Amino acid sequence: MKKTLILALLVLLSLPIVAQSKDKKPGLNKENCTFVTKDGKTFNLYGKVKIVESFPDIKVQIVESFEDLDVKLVENFPDQCGKIKLVENFPDVKVQIVNSFPDIKVKIVESFPGVRR
């Protein structure tokens, strides 16, 4: 009886883990403005960003058309989708600017930042 109860609890506890792993598909998640890496790490597409030359969290290509995300550079309150503040210390995400094979394509805008639907 105890073995059956323990087995049932283990099965029930493992179900949410399986469901979460299916939700974390690598790539852009437009519904909640996040990017999931191949390793399963999730990064918000807003907040404090540091531009690096190596070991980035996300590789970004800046384009003029067919972008995935419209980005607005702000000085205060980078708390909405597409709003970022460039920083040198304590970034939320590290970004490398590339010319080919990006993880995400962005366009710098002055108004209406966010994910392109």
MOPAC internal coordinates of N, CA, C and O (Angstrom, degrees):
PM7 1SCF
backbone

  N    0.0000 0     0.00 0     0.00 0    0    0    0
  C    1.4493 1     0.00 0     0.00 0    1    0    0
  C    1.5268 1   111.07 1     0.00 0    2    1    0
  O    1.2310 1   121.18 1   133.94 1    3    2    1
  N    1.3450 1   115.34 1   -46.06 1    3    2    1
  C    1.4573 1   118.90 1   179.86 1    5    3    2
  C    1.5227 1   111.28 1   -65.09 1    6    5    3
  O    1.2310 1   120.48 1   141.34 1    7    6    5
  N    1.3382 1   116.69 1   -38.66 1    7    6    5
  C    1.4556 1   120.63 1   179.95 1    9    7    6
  C    1.5279 1   110.72 1   -64.27 1   10    9    7
  O    1.2310 1   119.92 1   140.49 1   11   10    9
  N    1.3111 1   117.75 1   -39.51 1   11   10    9
  C    1.4602 1   121.91 1   178.74 1   13   11   10
  C    1.5227 1   110.61 1   -66.17 1   14   13   11
  O    1.2310 1   120.49 1   137.96 1   15   14   13
  N    1.3153 1   116.68 1   -42.04 1   15   14   13
  C    1.4596 1   121.18 1   179.00 1   17   15   14
  C    1.5335 1   110.93 1   -65.04 1   18   17   15
  O    1.2310 1   119.85 1   136.87 1   19   18   17
  N    1.3122 1   117.90 1   -43.13 1   19   18   17
  C    1.4695 1   121.60 1   178.44 1   21   19   18
  C    1.5199 1   110.37 1   -64.82 1   22   21   19
  O    1.2310 1   119.79 1   138.39 1   23   22   21
  N    1.3150 1   118.01 1   -41.61 1   23   22   21
  C    1.4661 1   121.78 1   178.28 1   25   23   22
  C    1.5270 1   110.94 1   -63.05 1   26   25   23
  O    1.2310 1   120.45 1   137.46 1   27   26   25
  N    1.3303 1   116.74 1   -42.54 1   27   26   25
  C    1.4635 1   120.87 1   178.71 1   29   27   26
  C    1.5305 1   110.79 1   -63.76 1   30   29   27
  O    1.2310 1   119.97 1   138.65 1   31   30   29
  N    1.3208 1   117.67 1   -41.35 1   31   30   29
  C    1.4688 1   121.17 1   178.00 1   33   31   30
  C    1.5218 1   111.43 1   -63.93 1   34   33   31
  O    1.2310 1   119.95 1   138.30 1   35   34   33
  N    1.3300 1   117.70 1   -41.70 1   35   34   33
  C    1.4596 1   121.14 1   178.42 1   37   35   34
  C    1.5200 1   111.34 1   -62.82 1   38   37   35
  O    1.2310 1   120.13 1   138.83 1   39   38   37
  N    1.3240 1   117.35 1   -41.17 1   39   38   37
  C    1.4627 1   120.88 1   178.40 1   41   39   38
  C    1.5204 1   110.16 1   -64.85 1   42   41   39
  O    1.2310 1   119.97 1   135.70 1   43   42   41
  N    1.3263 1   117.65 1   -44.30 1   43   42   41
  C    1.4623 1   120.90 1  -179.97 1   45   43   42
  C    1.5256 1   111.97 1   -65.77 1   46   45   43
  O    1.2310 1   119.95 1   142.36 1   47   46   45
  N    1.3238 1   117.70 1   -37.64 1   47   46   45
  C    1.4601 1   120.44 1   179.64 1   49   47   46
  C    1.5249 1   111.94 1   -72.49 1   50   49   47
  O    1.2310 1   119.64 1   152.94 1   51   50   49
  N    1.3172 1   118.30 1   -27.06 1   51   50   49
  C    1.4624 1   120.16 1  -179.35 1   53   51   50
  C    1.5237 1   112.26 1   -80.93 1   54   53   51
  O    1.2310 1   118.84 1   160.45 1   55   54   53
  N    1.3125 1   119.83 1   -19.55 1   55   54   53
  C    1.4606 1   122.09 1  -179.19 1   57   55   54
  C    1.5237 1   113.17 1   -62.04 1   58   57   55
  O    1.2310 1   118.31 1   134.22 1   59   58   57
  N    1.3371 1   120.83 1   -45.78 1   59   58   57
  C    1.4679 1   118.85 1   177.62 1   61   59   58
  C    1.5274 1   113.23 1   -62.17 1   62   61   59
  O    1.2310 1   119.91 1   147.50 1   63   62   61
  N    1.3269 1   117.77 1   -32.50 1   63   62   61
  C    1.4602 1   121.07 1   179.11 1   65   63   62
  C    1.5235 1   109.77 1   -65.41 1   66   65   63
  O    1.2310 1   119.96 1   136.79 1   67   66   65
  N    1.3177 1   117.68 1   -43.21 1   67   66   65
  C    1.4590 1   121.70 1   178.06 1   69   67   66
  C    1.5177 1   110.32 1   -64.82 1   70   69   67
  O    1.2310 1   119.81 1   138.08 1   71   70   69
  N    1.3197 1   117.97 1   -41.92 1   71   70   69
  C    1.4609 1   121.40 1   179.69 1   73   71   70
  C    1.5184 1   110.89 1   -64.35 1   74   73   71
  O    1.2310 1   119.82 1   141.16 1   75   74   73
  N    1.3243 1   117.95 1   -38.84 1   75   74   73
  C    1.4568 1   120.41 1   179.49 1   77   75   74
  C    1.5175 1   111.14 1   -67.93 1   78   77   75
  O    1.2310 1   119.79 1   142.55 1   79   78   77
  N    1.3174 1   118.01 1   -37.45 1   79   78   77
  C    1.4492 1   119.59 1  -178.21 1   81   79   78
  C    1.5226 1   111.11 1   -68.73 1   82   81   79
  O    1.2310 1   119.28 1   149.68 1   83   82   81
  N    1.3207 1   118.99 1   -30.32 1   83   82   81
  C    1.4539 1   121.26 1   176.36 1   85   83   82
  C    1.5267 1   111.33 1   -71.36 1   86   85   83
  O    1.2310 1   119.77 1   147.61 1   87   86   85
  N    1.3349 1   118.05 1   -32.39 1   87   86   85
  C    1.4579 1   122.04 1   179.07 1   89   87   86
  C    1.5201 1   111.78 1   -71.15 1   90   89   87
  O    1.2310 1   119.63 1   155.92 1   91   90   89
  N    1.3059 1   118.32 1   -24.08 1   91   90   89
  C    1.4608 1   122.16 1  -176.04 1   93   91   90
  C    1.5238 1   110.84 1   -92.81 1   94   93   91
  O    1.2310 1   120.49 1  -117.84 1   95   94   93
  N    1.3084 1   116.67 1    62.16 1   95   94   93
  C    1.4571 1   120.66 1   175.11 1   97   95   94
  C    1.5180 1   108.23 1   -75.17 1   98   97   95
  O    1.2310 1   119.88 1   -42.88 1   99   98   97
  N    1.3235 1   117.83 1   137.12 1   99   98   97
  C    1.4658 1   119.16 1   178.13 1  101   99   98
  C    1.5215 1   111.16 1   -61.35 1  102  101   99
  O    1.2310 1   121.27 1   -39.01 1  103  102  101
  N    1.3340 1   115.17 1   140.99 1  103  102  101
  C    1.4520 1   120.65 1   177.61 1  105  103  102
  C    1.5112 1   112.07 1   120.53 1  106  105  103
  O    1.2310 1   121.71 1    12.77 1  107  106  105
  N    1.3239 1   114.33 1  -167.23 1  107  106  105
  C    1.4574 1   122.85 1  -176.06 1  109  107  106
  C    1.5190 1   110.40 1   -79.46 1  110  109  107
  O    1.2310 1   120.47 1   -49.38 1  111  110  109
  N    1.3299 1   116.71 1   130.62 1  111  110  109
  C    1.4553 1   122.58 1   174.12 1  113  111  110
  C    1.5204 1   107.00 1  -109.29 1  114  113  111
  O    1.2310 1   120.49 1   -76.02 1  115  114  113
  N    1.3356 1   116.67 1   103.98 1  115  114  113
  C    1.4645 1   121.23 1  -173.81 1  117  115  114
  C    1.5197 1   113.49 1   -72.04 1  118  117  115
  O    1.2310 1   119.92 1   152.98 1  119  118  117
  N    1.3256 1   117.77 1   -27.02 1  119  118  117
  C    1.4624 1   120.32 1  -176.09 1  121  119  118
  C    1.5223 1   112.49 1   -67.12 1  122  121  119
  O    1.2310 1   120.11 1   139.49 1  123  122  121
  N    1.3408 1   117.40 1   -40.51 1  123  122  121
  C    1.4641 1   118.82 1  -177.83 1  125  123  122
  C    1.5246 1   112.82 1  -119.46 1  126  125  123
  O    1.2310 1   120.10 1  -161.29 1  127  126  125
  N    1.3471 1   117.41 1    18.71 1  127  126  125
  C    1.4688 1   123.13 1   171.48 1  129  127  126
  C    1.5291 1   111.56 1    55.34 1  130  129  127
  O    1.2310 1   120.97 1  -126.68 1  131  130  129
  N    1.3335 1   115.76 1    53.32 1  131  130  129
  C    1.4576 1   121.20 1   178.44 1  133  131  130
  C    1.5184 1   109.89 1  -131.75 1  134  133  131
  O    1.2310 1   121.48 1   -15.58 1  135  134  133
  N    1.3236 1   114.77 1   164.42 1  135  134  133
  C    1.4535 1   121.67 1   173.79 1  137  135  134
  C    1.5110 1   107.64 1  -126.75 1  138  137  135
  O    1.2310 1   120.41 1   -50.24 1  139  138  137
  N    1.3310 1   116.83 1   129.76 1  139  138  137
  C    1.4611 1   122.19 1   179.79 1  141  139  138
  C    1.5271 1   107.93 1  -107.82 1  142  141  139
  O    1.2310 1   120.38 1   -54.63 1  143  142  141
  N    1.3270 1   116.89 1   125.37 1  143  142  141
  C    1.4559 1   121.74 1   179.41 1  145  143  142
  C    1.5207 1   110.33 1   -78.74 1  146  145  143
  O    1.2310 1   120.92 1    -7.73 1  147  146  145
  N    1.3231 1   115.84 1   172.27 1  147  146  145
  C    1.4654 1   120.59 1   177.83 1  149  147  146
  C    1.5163 1   111.45 1   -64.70 1  150  149  147
  O    1.2310 1   120.32 1   154.98 1  151  150  149
  N    1.3361 1   117.00 1   -25.02 1  151  150  149
  C    1.4638 1   121.85 1   178.53 1  153  151  150
  C    1.5241 1   112.28 1   -79.34 1  154  153  151
  O    1.2310 1   120.10 1   171.34 1  155  154  153
  N    1.3372 1   117.41 1    -8.66 1  155  154  153
  C    1.4523 1   121.56 1  -179.16 1  157  155  154
  C    1.5133 1   114.24 1    93.79 1  158  157  155
  O    1.2310 1   119.76 1  -175.16 1  159  158  157
  N    1.3280 1   118.07 1     4.84 1  159  158  157
  C    1.4580 1   120.75 1   177.98 1  161  159  158
  C    1.5328 1   109.18 1   -79.62 1  162  161  159
  O    1.2310 1   120.83 1   -41.81 1  163  162  161
  N    1.3196 1   116.01 1   138.19 1  163  162  161
  C    1.4579 1   121.63 1  -177.93 1  165  163  162
  C    1.5245 1   109.71 1  -109.14 1  166  165  163
  O    1.2310 1   120.90 1   -48.29 1  167  166  165
  N    1.3381 1   115.88 1   131.71 1  167  166  165
  C    1.4593 1   122.25 1   178.94 1  169  167  166
  C    1.5159 1   109.56 1  -125.00 1  170  169  167
  O    1.2310 1   120.62 1   -45.07 1  171  170  169
  N    1.3361 1   116.41 1   134.93 1  171  170  169
  C    1.4605 1   120.96 1   174.46 1  173  171  170
  C    1.5241 1   109.43 1   -71.52 1  174  173  171
  O    1.2310 1   120.59 1   -34.35 1  175  174  173
  N    1.3114 1   116.48 1   145.65 1  175  174  173
  C    1.4571 1   121.50 1   178.39 1  177  175  174
  C    1.5232 1   110.45 1   -94.80 1  178  177  175
  O    1.2310 1   121.30 1  -138.33 1  179  178  177
  N    1.3050 1   115.12 1    41.67 1  179  178  177
  C    1.4600 1   124.61 1   173.62 1  181  179  178
  C    1.5105 1   107.17 1  -158.96 1  182  181  179
  O    1.2310 1   120.93 1   -13.85 1  183  182  181
  N    1.3225 1   115.82 1   166.15 1  183  182  181
  C    1.4600 1   118.66 1   179.08 1  185  183  182
  C    1.5057 1   112.32 1   112.59 1  186  185  183
  O    1.2310 1   121.19 1    23.79 1  187  186  185
  N    1.3393 1   115.33 1  -156.21 1  187  186  185
  C    1.4641 1   121.90 1  -177.36 1  189  187  186
  C    1.5194 1   110.02 1   -89.10 1  190  189  187
  O    1.2310 1   120.81 1   -52.39 1  191  190  189
  N    1.3517 1   116.06 1   127.61 1  191  190  189
  C    1.4641 1   121.89 1  -174.66 1  193  191  190
  C    1.5208 1   109.50 1  -124.24 1  194  193  191
  O    1.2310 1   121.26 1   -43.54 1  195  194  193
  N    1.3273 1   115.20 1   136.46 1  195  194  193
  C    1.4574 1   121.47 1   173.31 1  197  195  194
  C    1.5212 1   107.93 1  -113.99 1  198  197  195
  O    1.2310 1   120.40 1   -48.88 1  199  198  197
  N    1.3292 1   116.85 1   131.12 1  199  198  197
  C    1.4546 1   121.49 1   177.06 1  201  199  198
  C    1.5211 1   107.96 1   -90.08 1  202  201  199
  O    1.2310 1   121.00 1   -54.29 1  203  202  201
  N    1.3388 1   115.68 1   125.71 1  203  202  201
  C    1.4677 1   122.13 1  -176.36 1  205  203  202
  C    1.5220 1   109.76 1  -123.82 1  206  205  203
  O    1.2310 1   121.09 1   -16.49 1  207  206  205
  N    1.3314 1   115.53 1   163.51 1  207  206  205
  C    1.4609 1   121.46 1   177.72 1  209  207  206
  C    1.5251 1   112.00 1   -94.96 1  210  209  207
  O    1.2310 1   120.44 1   156.41 1  211  210  209
  N    1.3287 1   116.76 1   -23.59 1  211  210  209
  C    1.4616 1   120.16 1  -179.24 1  213  211  210
  C    1.5234 1   110.32 1  -147.15 1  214  213  211
  O    1.2310 1   121.01 1   -19.85 1  215  214  213
  N    1.3164 1   115.68 1   160.15 1  215  214  213
  C    1.4562 1   124.27 1  -179.96 1  217  215  214
  C    1.5327 1   113.05 1    54.97 1  218  217  215
  O    1.2310 1   120.12 1  -124.40 1  219  218  217
  N    1.3379 1   117.38 1    55.60 1  219  218  217
  C    1.4682 1   119.34 1   179.13 1  221  219  218
  C    1.5295 1   111.28 1   -82.17 1  222  221  219
  O    1.2310 1   121.56 1   -16.56 1  223  222  221
  N    1.3240 1   114.62 1   163.44 1  223  222  221
  C    1.4609 1   120.19 1   169.24 1  225  223  222
  C    1.5293 1   109.34 1   -82.65 1  226  225  223
  O    1.2310 1   120.88 1   141.05 1  227  226  225
  N    1.3349 1   115.91 1   -38.95 1  227  226  225
  C    1.4677 1   122.40 1  -178.04 1  229  227  226
  C    1.5241 1   108.77 1  -136.75 1  230  229  227
  O    1.2310 1   120.61 1   -42.54 1  231  230  229
  N    1.3386 1   116.44 1   137.46 1  231  230  229
  C    1.4663 1   121.54 1   173.43 1  233  231  230
  C    1.5235 1   107.76 1   -96.76 1  234  233  231
  O    1.2310 1   120.80 1   -50.97 1  235  234  233
  N    1.3500 1   116.08 1   129.03 1  235  234  233
  C    1.4561 1   122.22 1  -173.13 1  237  235  234
  C    1.5206 1   110.06 1  -123.33 1  238  237  235
  O    1.2310 1   121.21 1   -41.88 1  239  238  237
  N    1.3309 1   115.29 1   138.12 1  239  238  237
  C    1.4597 1   121.22 1   172.16 1  241  239  238
  C    1.5199 1   107.31 1  -114.27 1  242  241  239
  O    1.2310 1   120.53 1   -49.90 1  243  242  241
  N    1.3345 1   116.60 1   130.10 1  243  242  241
  C    1.4615 1   121.43 1   178.00 1  245  243  242
  C    1.5245 1   107.62 1   -90.46 1  246  245  243
  O    1.2310 1   120.78 1   -56.13 1  247  246  245
  N    1.3325 1   116.11 1   123.87 1  247  246  245
  C    1.4584 1   122.39 1  -176.42 1  249  247  246
  C    1.5284 1   109.83 1  -127.97 1  250  249  247
  O    1.2310 1   120.90 1   -10.14 1  251  250  249
  N    1.3294 1   115.88 1   169.86 1  251  250  249
  C    1.4618 1   121.94 1   176.39 1  253  251  250
  C    1.5275 1   112.19 1  -103.69 1  254  253  251
  O    1.2310 1   120.13 1   163.25 1  255  254  253
  N    1.3341 1   117.36 1   -16.75 1  255  254  253
  C    1.4617 1   120.41 1   179.11 1  257  255  254
  C    1.5286 1   109.40 1  -150.73 1  258  257  255
  O    1.2310 1   121.25 1   -16.63 1  259  258  257
  N    1.3234 1   115.22 1   163.37 1  259  258  257
  C    1.4645 1   123.11 1  -179.64 1  261  259  258
  C    1.5275 1   112.44 1    57.52 1  262  261  259
  O    1.2310 1   121.10 1  -137.20 1  263  262  261
  N    1.3207 1   115.50 1    42.80 1  263  262  261
  C    1.4615 1   121.18 1  -179.60 1  265  263  262
  C    1.5215 1   110.99 1   -84.06 1  266  265  263
  O    1.2310 1   121.04 1   -20.33 1  267  266  265
  N    1.3254 1   115.61 1   159.67 1  267  266  265
  C    1.4626 1   122.47 1   173.29 1  269  267  266
  C    1.5240 1   110.97 1   -91.04 1  270  269  267
  O    1.2310 1   120.59 1   149.76 1  271  270  269
  N    1.3305 1   116.48 1   -30.24 1  271  270  269
  C    1.4622 1   121.80 1  -173.82 1  273  271  270
  C    1.5167 1   110.16 1  -142.96 1  274  273  271
  O    1.2310 1   120.77 1   -47.39 1  275  274  273
  N    1.3289 1   116.14 1   132.61 1  275  274  273
  C    1.4590 1   121.76 1   171.46 1  277  275  274
  C    1.5237 1   107.20 1   -91.86 1  278  277  275
  O    1.2310 1   120.68 1   -53.34 1  279  278  277
  N    1.3311 1   116.31 1   126.66 1  279  278  277
  C    1.4648 1   121.98 1  -174.22 1  281  279  278
  C    1.5236 1   109.75 1  -116.19 1  282  281  279
  O    1.2310 1   121.22 1   -46.26 1  283  282  281
  N    1.3189 1   115.27 1   133.74 1  283  282  281
  C    1.4582 1   121.84 1   173.60 1  285  283  282
  C    1.5190 1   107.93 1  -115.93 1  286  285  283
  O    1.2310 1   120.89 1   -52.92 1  287  286  285
  N    1.3383 1   115.90 1   127.08 1  287  286  285
  C    1.4632 1   120.58 1   177.10 1  289  287  286
  C    1.5215 1   108.59 1   -82.76 1  290  289  287
  O    1.2310 1   120.22 1   -54.38 1  291  290  289
  N    1.3201 1   117.18 1   125.62 1  291  290  289
  C    1.4645 1   122.25 1  -178.28 1  293  291  290
  C    1.5249 1   109.41 1  -126.21 1  294  293  291
  O    1.2310 1   120.89 1   -19.52 1  295  294  293
  N    1.3101 1   115.91 1   160.48 1  295  294  293
  C    1.4619 1   121.90 1   175.54 1  297  295  294
  C    1.5240 1   111.96 1   -97.39 1  298  297  295
  O    1.2310 1   120.34 1   152.54 1  299  298  297
  N    1.3356 1   116.95 1   -27.46 1  299  298  297
  C    1.4627 1   121.51 1  -177.60 1  301  299  298
  C    1.5184 1   110.42 1  -133.33 1  302  301  299
  O    1.2310 1   120.76 1   -31.20 1  303  302  301
  N    1.3055 1   116.15 1   148.80 1  303  302  301
  C    1.4603 1   124.83 1   172.90 1  305  303  302
  C    1.5276 1   113.64 1    55.56 1  306  305  303
  O    1.2310 1   119.48 1  -117.09 1  307  306  305
  N    1.3371 1   118.60 1    62.91 1  307  306  305
  C    1.4661 1   120.73 1   173.53 1  309  307  306
  C    1.5332 1   110.78 1   -82.03 1  310  309  307
  O    1.2310 1   121.09 1  -116.53 1  311  310  309
  N    1.3357 1   115.53 1    63.47 1  311  310  309
  C    1.4572 1   120.45 1  -170.56 1  313  311  310
  C    1.5218 1   114.30 1  -115.20 1  314  313  311
  O    1.2310 1   119.94 1  -168.45 1  315  314  313
  N    1.3374 1   117.71 1    11.55 1  315  314  313
  C    1.4540 1   121.08 1   177.39 1  317  315  314
  C    1.5203 1   109.29 1  -125.38 1  318  317  315
  O    1.2310 1   120.74 1   -20.68 1  319  318  317
  N    1.2877 1   116.18 1   159.32 1  319  318  317
  C    1.4541 1   122.54 1  -176.74 1  321  319  318
  C    1.5240 1   111.16 1   -55.10 1  322  321  319
  O    1.2310 1   120.61 1   -55.91 1  323  322  321
  N    1.3332 1   116.45 1   124.09 1  323  322  321
  C    1.4543 1   121.91 1   177.78 1  325  323  322
  C    1.5104 1   115.21 1    91.15 1  326  325  323
  O    1.2310 1   119.27 1   169.82 1  327  326  325
  N    1.3159 1   118.99 1   -10.18 1  327  326  325
  C    1.4663 1   121.51 1   178.08 1  329  327  326
  C    1.5218 1   108.80 1   -91.76 1  330  329  327
  O    1.2310 1   120.86 1   -55.61 1  331  330  329
  N    1.3419 1   115.96 1   124.39 1  331  330  329
  C    1.4572 1   119.03 1   179.56 1  333  331  330
  C    1.5235 1   110.62 1  -131.39 1  334  333  331
  O    1.2310 1   121.61 1   -27.99 1  335  334  333
  N    1.3111 1   114.53 1   152.01 1  335  334  333
  C    1.4600 1   122.71 1   174.34 1  337  335  334
  C    1.5197 1   106.93 1  -120.21 1  338  337  335
  O    1.2310 1   120.55 1   -54.96 1  339  338  337
  N    1.3335 1   116.56 1   125.04 1  339  338  337
  C    1.4577 1   120.75 1   178.79 1  341  339  338
  C    1.5249 1   109.14 1   -78.80 1  342  341  339
  O    1.2310 1   120.51 1   -51.78 1  343  342  341
  N    1.3310 1   116.62 1   128.22 1  343  342  341
  C    1.4636 1   122.46 1  -178.26 1  345  343  342
  C    1.5179 1   109.51 1  -134.10 1  346  345  343
  O    1.2310 1   120.73 1   -16.28 1  347  346  345
  N    1.3082 1   116.21 1   163.72 1  347  346  345
  C    1.4673 1   122.25 1   174.15 1  349  347  346
  C    1.5213 1   111.97 1  -104.64 1  350  349  347
  O    1.2310 1   120.47 1   153.54 1  351  350  349
  N    1.3383 1   116.70 1   -26.46 1  351  350  349
  C    1.4621 1   121.42 1  -177.08 1  353  351  350
  C    1.5159 1   110.87 1  -122.94 1  354  353  351
  O    1.2310 1   120.85 1   -34.99 1  355  354  353
  N    1.3278 1   115.98 1   145.01 1  355  354  353
  C    1.4626 1   124.52 1   175.17 1  357  355  354
  C    1.5325 1   112.90 1    54.96 1  358  357  355
  O    1.2310 1   119.74 1  -124.03 1  359  358  357
  N    1.3424 1   118.09 1    55.97 1  359  358  357
  C    1.4638 1   119.54 1   178.78 1  361  359  358
  C    1.5309 1   111.50 1   -77.98 1  362  361  359
  O    1.2310 1   121.32 1   -23.37 1  363  362  361
  N    1.3212 1   115.08 1   156.63 1  363  362  361
  C    1.4620 1   120.87 1   171.36 1  365  363  362
  C    1.5226 1   110.31 1   -79.25 1  366  365  363
  O    1.2310 1   120.99 1   146.94 1  367  366  365
  N    1.3370 1   115.71 1   -33.06 1  367  366  365
  C    1.4631 1   121.70 1  -178.49 1  369  367  366
  C    1.5190 1   109.57 1  -148.57 1  370  369  367
  O    1.2310 1   120.94 1   -35.69 1  371  370  369
  N    1.3466 1   115.81 1   144.31 1  371  370  369
  C    1.4623 1   121.43 1   176.90 1  373  371  370
  C    1.5252 1   107.81 1  -104.11 1  374  373  371
  O    1.2310 1   120.57 1   -47.81 1  375  374  373
  N    1.3430 1   116.51 1   132.19 1  375  374  373
  C    1.4592 1   122.28 1  -173.80 1  377  375  374
  C    1.5187 1   109.73 1  -123.94 1  378  377  375
  O    1.2310 1   120.74 1   -41.59 1  379  378  377
  N    1.3258 1   116.19 1   138.41 1  379  378  377
  C    1.4565 1   121.89 1   172.92 1  381  379  378
  C    1.5242 1   107.14 1  -112.53 1  382  381  379
  O    1.2310 1   120.33 1   -50.11 1  383  382  381
  N    1.3401 1   116.97 1   129.89 1  383  382  381
  C    1.4564 1   122.24 1   176.98 1  385  383  382
  C    1.5281 1   107.61 1   -84.48 1  386  385  383
  O    1.2310 1   120.49 1   -56.11 1  387  386  385
  N    1.3331 1   116.68 1   123.89 1  387  386  385
  C    1.4599 1   121.78 1  -178.83 1  389  387  386
  C    1.5291 1   109.72 1  -126.07 1  390  389  387
  O    1.2310 1   120.98 1   -18.10 1  391  390  389
  N    1.3368 1   115.73 1   161.90 1  391  390  389
  C    1.4586 1   121.07 1   177.14 1  393  391  390
  C    1.5229 1   112.50 1   -98.98 1  394  393  391
  O    1.2310 1   120.22 1   160.69 1  395  394  393
  N    1.3208 1   117.18 1   -19.31 1  395  394  393
  C    1.4568 1   120.14 1   179.50 1  397  395  394
  C    1.5253 1   110.09 1  -146.26 1  398  397  395
  O    1.2310 1   121.26 1   -21.88 1  399  398  397
  N    1.3054 1   115.20 1   158.12 1  399  398  397
  C    1.4658 1   123.62 1   179.99 1  401  399  398
  C    1.5386 1   113.35 1    54.48 1  402  401  399
  O    1.2310 1   120.11 1  -125.57 1  403  402  401
  N    1.3432 1   117.39 1    54.43 1  403  402  401
  C    1.4682 1   119.19 1   178.51 1  405  403  402
  C    1.5263 1   111.45 1   -81.41 1  406  405  403
  O    1.2310 1   121.41 1   -17.99 1  407  406  405
  N    1.3180 1   114.90 1   162.01 1  407  406  405
  C    1.4615 1   120.39 1   169.82 1  409  407  406
  C    1.5205 1   109.61 1   -80.10 1  410  409  407
  O    1.2310 1   120.98 1   145.99 1  411  410  409
  N    1.3351 1   115.72 1   -34.01 1  411  410  409
  C    1.4577 1   121.62 1  -176.92 1  413  411  410
  C    1.5278 1   109.20 1  -149.18 1  414  413  411
  O    1.2310 1   120.72 1   -33.81 1  415  414  413
  N    1.3328 1   116.22 1   146.19 1  415  414  413
  C    1.4651 1   121.89 1   177.74 1  417  415  414
  C    1.5233 1   108.27 1  -107.77 1  418  417  415
  O    1.2310 1   120.79 1   -46.88 1  419  418  417
  N    1.3410 1   116.09 1   133.12 1  419  418  417
  C    1.4641 1   120.32 1  -178.28 1  421  419  418
  C    1.5222 1   110.39 1  -127.09 1  422  421  419
  O    1.2310 1   121.77 1   -24.79 1  423  422  421
  N    1.3263 1   114.23 1   155.21 1  423  422  421
  C    1.4551 1   122.49 1   174.43 1  425  423  422
  C    1.5232 1   106.86 1  -124.71 1  426  425  423
  O    1.2310 1   120.53 1   -49.00 1  427  426  425
  N    1.3317 1   116.59 1   131.00 1  427  426  425
  C    1.4647 1   120.88 1   178.50 1  429  427  426
  C    1.5270 1   107.53 1   -81.11 1  430  429  427
  O    1.2310 1   120.22 1   -54.08 1  431  430  429
  N    1.3352 1   117.19 1   125.92 1  431  430  429
  C    1.4660 1   122.61 1  -178.12 1  433  431  430
  C    1.5229 1   109.83 1  -127.38 1  434  433  431
  O    1.2310 1   121.01 1   -15.15 1  435  434  433
  N    1.3145 1   115.67 1   164.85 1  435  434  433
  C    1.4589 1   121.82 1   176.43 1  437  435  434
  C    1.5303 1   111.86 1   -98.08 1  438  437  435
  O    1.2310 1   120.24 1   159.07 1  439  438  437
  N    1.3256 1   117.15 1   -20.93 1  439  438  437
  C    1.4713 1   120.61 1   179.86 1  441  439  438
  C    1.5219 1   109.79 1  -147.63 1  442  441  439
  O    1.2310 1   121.11 1   -19.77 1  443  442  441
  N    1.3201 1   115.49 1   160.23 1  443  442  441
  C    1.4469 1   125.04 1   178.06 1  445  443  442
  C    1.5406 1   113.08 1    56.76 1  446  445  443
  O    1.2310 1   119.95 1  -120.51 1  447  446  445
  N    1.3432 1   117.69 1    59.49 1  447  446  445
  C    1.4687 1   119.48 1   175.31 1  449  447  446
  C    1.5195 1   110.51 1   -73.56 1  450  449  447
  O    1.2310 1   121.01 1   -21.24 1  451  450  449
  N    1.3046 1   115.68 1   158.76 1  451  450  449
  C    1.4558 1   120.82 1   175.93 1  453  451  450
  C    1.5037 1   112.37 1   145.06 1  454  453  451
  O    1.2310 1   121.18 1     3.82 1  455  454  453
  N    1.3299 1   115.35 1  -176.18 1  455  454  453
  C    1.4589 1   122.16 1  -177.31 1  457  455  454
  C    1.5217 1   108.94 1   -79.74 1  458  457  455
  O    1.2310 1   121.01 1   -42.69 1  459  458  457
  N    1.3369 1   115.67 1   137.31 1  459  458  457
  C    1.4588 1   121.01 1   175.24 1  461  459  458
  C    1.5256 1   107.90 1   -78.86 1  462  461  459
  O    1.2310 1   120.37 1   -51.48 1  463  462  461
  N    1.2927 1   116.89 1   128.52 1  463  462  461
  C    1.4788 1   121.53 1  -177.95 1  465  463  462
  C    1.5016 1   111.00 1   -93.80 1  466  465  463
  O    1.2310 1   120.10 1   180.00 1  467  466  465

